[in-house]
């Protein structure tokens, strides 16, 4: 991967671009024996976040290399107004390694919004991803059971145990704006 990533909001009508990244990542995970996501995503799972302006496409050298949803509430956490939440972060295989940059970007956007934490979750059995988040400075905040499709928080559907993680964001890291 070369070049600096460019972040742009996914717009209605770009669902196929988002799904292409998610489905490529999901298929790779399934091939690795990792049960993080289903083999394919459904359009209905991503459309609401796109309509709310929470889903982003990440381009490198003009090509979509990743997607991420960054929102301001998650039913798995107490709604304290202090965090941004990363969901459905996926990186195409040709851009492996871009995930760390996407997490830094999400932390910067969250910090700039005046929030103190970046939070995320993953399937509790995905030890490799859990270790990745911990090595990136995220602290484990317990396991909870969720229902529904990936990224949804429903009472029905298949139940999945997920691990929650939190990264404290130091407001002192923000650039000082002259008055």
C-alpha positions as CSV (number, residue, x, y, z in Angstrom):
1,X,0.0,0.0,0.0
2,X,1.3,3.4,-1.0
3,X,0.0,6.9,-0.6
4,X,-2.0,8.6,2.1
5,X,-5.5,7.5,2.8
6,X,-8.4,9.8,2.0
7,X,-11.6,9.5,4.0
8,X,-15.0,10.3,2.5
9,X,-18.5,9.7,3.8
10,X,-20.3,6.8,2.0
11,X,-23.4,8.3,0.3
12,X,-26.7,6.7,-0.5
13,X,-26.1,4.8,-3.8
14,X,-22.6,3.6,-2.7
15,X,-23.8,0.6,-0.7
16,X,-22.2,-1.7,-3.3
17,X,-18.7,-0.1,-2.6
18,X,-19.1,-0.6,1.1
19,X,-20.5,-4.2,0.7
20,X,-17.6,-5.1,-1.6
21,X,-15.0,-4.3,1.2
22,X,-17.1,-5.9,3.9
23,X,-17.7,-9.1,1.9
24,X,-14.1,-9.4,0.9
25,X,-13.0,-9.1,4.5
26,X,-15.8,-11.4,5.7
27,X,-14.9,-14.1,3.2
28,X,-11.2,-13.9,4.1
29,X,-12.1,-14.3,7.8
30,X,-14.3,-17.3,7.1
31,X,-11.4,-18.8,5.1
32,X,-9.1,-18.3,8.1
33,X,-11.6,-20.1,10.3
34,X,-12.5,-16.9,12.2
35,X,-16.2,-16.5,13.1
36,X,-16.3,-12.7,13.4
37,X,-18.8,-12.0,10.6
38,X,-21.1,-13.9,8.3
39,X,-19.7,-14.8,4.8
40,X,-21.7,-11.9,3.3
41,X,-23.3,-8.8,4.5
42,X,-26.9,-7.7,3.7
43,X,-27.6,-4.2,2.3
44,X,-30.2,-3.6,5.0
45,X,-27.5,-4.0,7.7
46,X,-25.5,-1.0,6.4
47,X,-28.1,1.3,4.9
48,X,-29.2,3.0,8.1
49,X,-25.6,4.0,9.0
50,X,-25.0,5.3,5.5
51,X,-28.2,7.4,5.6
52,X,-27.0,8.8,9.0
53,X,-23.6,9.8,7.5
54,X,-21.7,7.5,9.9
55,X,-20.1,5.1,7.3
56,X,-16.9,6.1,5.6
57,X,-14.9,4.8,2.6
58,X,-11.2,5.0,2.8
59,X,-9.4,5.4,-0.5
60,X,-5.7,4.9,-1.3
61,X,-4.5,6.2,-4.6
62,X,-8.1,6.5,-5.8
63,X,-9.1,3.0,-5.0
64,X,-11.4,2.0,-2.1
65,X,-9.2,0.2,0.4
66,X,-11.3,0.1,3.6
67,X,-14.6,1.1,5.2
68,X,-15.5,2.0,8.8
69,X,-18.6,3.2,10.6
70,X,-18.0,5.8,13.3
71,X,-21.0,6.7,15.4
72,X,-21.8,8.3,18.7
73,X,-23.9,5.7,20.5
74,X,-23.9,1.9,21.0
75,X,-26.5,-0.1,23.1
76,X,-23.6,-2.2,24.5
77,X,-22.4,0.8,26.5
78,X,-24.0,3.2,28.9
79,X,-24.9,6.3,26.9
80,X,-22.6,8.7,28.6
81,X,-22.0,11.0,25.6
82,X,-18.2,10.5,26.1
83,X,-17.3,8.2,23.2
84,X,-17.2,7.5,19.5
85,X,-17.9,3.9,18.5
86,X,-16.1,2.0,15.7
87,X,-18.2,-0.6,13.8
88,X,-17.7,-2.7,10.7
89,X,-14.1,-1.7,10.1
90,X,-12.8,-3.7,7.2
91,X,-9.7,-3.5,5.1
92,X,-9.2,-5.0,1.7
93,X,-6.4,-7.6,1.5
94,X,-4.2,-5.5,-0.8
95,X,-4.2,-2.8,1.8
96,X,-3.4,-5.0,4.8
97,X,-1.9,-2.8,7.6
98,X,-4.3,0.1,6.9
99,X,-6.4,-0.8,9.9
100,X,-4.1,1.0,12.4
101,X,-4.3,4.2,10.4
102,X,-8.1,3.9,10.3
103,X,-8.2,3.5,14.1
104,X,-5.9,6.6,14.5
105,X,-8.3,8.5,12.2
106,X,-11.3,7.4,14.2
107,X,-9.5,8.4,17.4
108,X,-8.7,11.9,16.0
109,X,-12.3,12.5,14.8
110,X,-13.7,11.3,18.1
111,X,-11.2,13.5,20.1
112,X,-12.0,16.5,17.9
113,X,-15.7,16.0,18.6
114,X,-14.9,16.5,22.3
115,X,-15.3,12.9,23.3
116,X,-12.9,11.1,25.7
117,X,-13.0,7.5,24.5
118,X,-13.0,5.4,21.3
119,X,-14.9,2.2,21.8
120,X,-15.4,-1.0,19.8
121,X,-16.2,-4.6,20.2
122,X,-15.4,-7.9,18.5
123,X,-16.4,-11.5,18.8
124,X,-15.0,-12.8,22.1
125,X,-13.5,-15.9,20.5
126,X,-11.4,-13.9,18.0
127,X,-8.2,-14.0,20.1
128,X,-6.1,-12.5,17.3
129,X,-8.3,-9.4,16.9
130,X,-8.5,-9.0,20.6
131,X,-4.7,-9.1,20.9
132,X,-4.5,-6.5,18.0
133,X,-6.8,-4.1,19.8
134,X,-4.9,-4.5,23.1
135,X,-1.6,-3.9,21.4
136,X,-3.1,-0.7,19.9
137,X,-3.8,0.5,23.5
138,X,-7.5,-0.5,23.9
139,X,-8.4,-1.7,27.3
140,X,-10.7,-4.7,27.7
141,X,-14.1,-3.7,29.3
142,X,-15.9,-7.0,29.6
143,X,-18.0,-9.4,27.5
144,X,-21.6,-9.1,26.7
145,X,-24.1,-11.1,24.6
146,X,-25.7,-9.5,21.6
147,X,-28.3,-10.7,19.1
148,X,-29.0,-9.9,15.5
149,X,-26.8,-9.3,12.5
150,X,-23.3,-7.8,12.8
151,X,-23.4,-4.3,14.1
152,X,-27.0,-4.6,15.2
153,X,-28.2,-4.8,18.7
154,X,-31.4,-6.8,18.7
155,X,-33.1,-9.0,21.2
156,X,-33.7,-11.8,18.6
157,X,-31.6,-13.7,16.2
158,X,-28.4,-15.6,16.9
159,X,-26.7,-14.7,20.2
160,X,-23.0,-13.8,20.1
161,X,-20.6,-13.2,22.9
162,X,-18.6,-10.0,22.2
163,X,-15.7,-8.4,24.0
164,X,-15.8,-4.6,24.5
165,X,-12.7,-2.4,24.3
166,X,-12.1,1.2,25.1
167,X,-9.2,3.6,24.2
168,X,-8.9,6.7,26.4
169,X,-8.3,9.9,24.3
170,X,-6.3,12.6,25.9
171,X,-7.7,16.0,25.0
172,X,-4.2,17.5,25.4
173,X,-3.3,15.7,22.2
174,X,-5.5,18.0,20.2
175,X,-3.8,20.7,18.2
176,X,-4.1,24.1,20.0
177,X,-6.1,26.5,17.9
178,X,-4.9,30.1,18.3
179,X,-7.6,32.5,19.7
